[in-house]
């Protein structure tokens, strides 16, 4: 009572895994992994900036420490502790989002500017071959000999 796989299905599966192996070996997967790791580290830095620098400064300007803002929920069904909605944590997350979005926007803008600069610069014309140089010299000699007559 084993599962039978046709040769066509087996070929498709092998082809799929070979394509994946080619994709992984090309470096695309490694580039993505590095991006995810750097993104995680960057997120930790932004969260620290928001939690330890931006939120206290904004709170100082407003006069309220909103990082600890909570909306207390009533005790339901005999829960020992009431629940709470962390509005301050939500505001910290919103600030983090805008900082990360702004930095990503700056990166994309810089990359697009570099791409545009590369597209605008026309490639240098290829050097003429020896034959082309020789033909140009012959053309010039013939043109000069016609003018002298």
N, C-alpha and C positions, 0 to 999 in steps of 0.2 A: 504494500500500500504506500509506496514511495511517490514522491512528486516527480513527474516527468517533465523535463525541460527540452524543448525542441532545439535543434542546432541553430536556428535563426535567432531564437531568444537568447541563447548562450552567446552568440556572436554579438548581439546588440549590447549585452551586459559587458562583455569584454571590451567592446569599442568605447562604451561609456567610461569605464575605468581607465582605459588608455588615454582618453581625452582629459580626464581629471588629472592623471599623472603628468601629462604634458603641461597642463595648466599650472600645477603645483611646482613643477620643476622650473618653469619659465621665470619664476620669481614673483608672479602676481600675488600669490598667496602670502609669500613672505612680506611683500610690500604692504598688503592689507594687515597682516599681523603686527608689523611695526607701527602702522597707523593706529590700530586699536590700542596698542600699549601706550603710545605717546598721547593718544586722546584720553586714556584713563588717567595718566599722570597729569595732563593739563586740567582735567576736570577736578582732580584733587586740589590742584593749586588754586583754581577759580573758587572752589567751595571754601577754601581756607581764606582767600581774600574777602569773599562775601561775608563769611561768618565772623572773621576776626578783625576786619578793617572796615569794609563798606557799611555793614549793618550798624556797628557802634557809632560810626560817624553820622550816618543818617539818623539814627536814634538820638544822638546828641543834638543835631540840628533841629529835629522835631521836638525833642525834649522827652521822648518816650523810648524805652527799650522794647521794640516790638518783636524781637526774636523770641520772647517768652509769651507772646500773646496767644491765648487759647480761649476757645468757647467751650465752656463746661456743658456737658450733656447730662441729663437727669439719669439717675440710677434706674435701670430697667431690669425686670425679672430677677431681682434680688442680687444683682452684682455687688460685690464688696466695694469696688472702686468705681467712681463715675468715669465715663469716657470723656474725651476732649477732642476738639478739632483744633489742630495746631496752625492757626492763621499765621503766626510769626514764621514758622518753618516754611509755610507756603510762600510767603513774601521773600524769604531767603532763596527759595528755589526759582522764583520768578526773576530775581536779580541775577542769579547765576546763569539762567537761561539767556538773558539779554547780554550779559558779558560774553558768554561763549558764542552766541549768534553774531555779535559785533566782531569778535576776533576772527571767526570763520569768514565773515563778509570781507574783512580786510585781506585775509589770505587769498580768497577767490579773486578779489579785485587785483591784487598784486600778480597772481598767476595769469589772469587775463591780459594784464598790461604787458607782461613779458611775452606772452604768445603773440599779441598784436605787434609788438616790436619785432619779433622774429619773422612774422609774416610780411611786414612792411619792407624789410631789408631784402632786396632782390639778390638772388645768388649771383656770384661773380661769373662773368662769361668765361667759358672754357678757353684755354690757351689754344691758339691755332696750331694745327699739326705742321710738320715739316713740309708736307706737300702743299698745304694751303699757303704757307709763307713763300715757298718757291713760286707757286702760281701767281701770287700777288706781285712778286718781284718781276716776273715775266710780263704781267699786265702793265705794270708801271713803265718798264723798258719800252714795250710796244707803244704805249700812249705817248711817251716822250719822243720816240722816233717819228711818230706821225706829226707831232707839233713842229719838229725841226724841218720837215720837208717843205 
